[in-house]
Amino acid sequence: MKSTQLIIRTSAAVVALISLILIFRAALISLLGAPAPTGYSSCPIAFFISSLFMIGTAAAMGFARIAESREKLPGRLLLTLAVGVLFQAIQQYGIWNLIIEPETENNHFIYVAIILSTAHSLSCIAVLLLICFAAAWSTVESNIEPIRTLITYSSLFWFGLGTAWVFLLCAFAAMI
């Protein structure tokens, strides 16, 4: 019974996560539109803003990891997912800005930036999927220690991705 509930809840959480990312990205695109053409390539401001949400997601993961009881854990994991969804939507908006960038002399750097930022975004989605699983698991499991272990490893992966993002962002700012 527990495994069936876990599968159903995890599946629902994954569908909700992907749907929310797509909805928020579409909302950003429709509300903000494309940046005004400047005649030269530049690193999208959305990348810098998304970095703040990446830090917020890391903080929320740490907050979830120190949950004292089973009752507090799902809410803290949902907070982590909410901030992570906003991070993903803003980062994907930045990628979209790179994709629609007009032709410039150094557009080969833009292609590298698109590939690397997309790979980073997909890796971040993998961590958010682990958090989805942890959130679903926390609703059916009474012992939160294995869930904390999963959150700890997810946090380490997220911090590694955050470090990689700082280097990518610096490279993008220098190259584009």
Secondary structure, 3 states (H helix, E strand, C coil): CHHHHHHHHHHHHHHHHHHHHHHHHHHHHHHHCCCCCCCCCCCCHHHHHHHHHHHHHHHHHHHHHCCCCCCCHHHHHHHHHHHHHHHHHHHHHHHHHHHCCCCCCCHHHHHHHHHHHHHHHHHHHHHHHHHHHHHHHHHHCCCCHHHHHHHHHHHHHHHHHHHHHHHHHHHHHHHC
